[in-house]
Structure formats: structure tokens, C-alpha cells
Amino acid sequence: GDPWISETVAMLIKHPNVFAMTAGWAPKYIPEEILRFAQRRNPRKLMWASDYPILPFDRTITEGRALPLTGDSLQGYLGANARAVFGSPS
């Protein structure tokens, strides 16, 4: 991650089992390069995280839904990618 954003994107592209989770960033501050990667290159690699208790759930989910992601990128970011990697909670 930060400050090695371009290197992070390179690792996401190169390695099929590397994923990015956004804990530590309020969604409105996620770097554009990370969002562009999720929207244009691979919608299955980026996962939402709240960084609770530093960032409250309400704020991060509201900001996450407002990101400039669409379709599979947004659905993946908001939960589908985490379920695919970690499985559904039982």
C-alpha cells in the first residue's frame, strides 16, 4: 500500500492470489490508481474494509457506495470479492 501505490497495483496484476483491502483509508481517499485498476483491469481484487473503530462502519459503507465504481467492480468491492476469497459467514 501507501506510499507504494504503483507497486501495489503491479503486484495485484502479477499475482493471482494477491488482493487489496482498503482498511486504513476512508473510501473517499482511496488512491485513483487503485480505483482505476479495480474498474478497468480486475474487478475481483479490491475489498472494502472499515478500519473500525478508527473509521466507523456507517461512514465507510456510505463512502464506499459513492465511489466511482460500477457493475462488478462496485459489487466486488462491497462484498462479493471478500465472499469469493474468504467464503460466506456461517
C-alpha positions, 0 to 999 in steps of 0.5 A, spaced: 500 500 500 501 507 501 506 510 499 507 504 494 501 505 490 504 503 483 507 497 486 501 495 489 497 495 483 503 491 479 503 486 484 495 485 484 496 484 476 502 479 477 499 475 482 493 471 482 492 470 489 494 477 491 488 482 493 487 489 496 483 491 502 482 498 503 482 498 511 486 504 513 483 509 508 476 512 508 473 510 501 473 517 499 481 517 499 482 511 496 488 512 491 485 513 483 490 508 481 487 503 485 480 505 483 482 505 476 485 498 476 479 495 480 474 498 474 478 497 468 483 491 469 480 486 475 474 487 478 475 481 483 481 484 487 479 490 491 475 489 498 472 494 502 474 494 509 472 499 515 478 500 519 473 500 525 473 503 530 478 508 527 473 509 521 466 507 523 462 502 519 456 507 517 461 512 514 465 507 510 459 503 507 456 510 505 463 512 502 464 506 499 457 506 495 459 513 492 465 511 489 466 511 482 465 504 481 460 500 477 457 493 475 462 488 478 467 492 480 462 496 485 459 489 487 466 486 488 468 491 492 462 491 497 462 484 498 462 479 493 470 479 492 471 478 500 465 472 499 469 469 493 476 469 497 474 468 504 467 464 503 460 466 506 459 467 514 456 461 517 
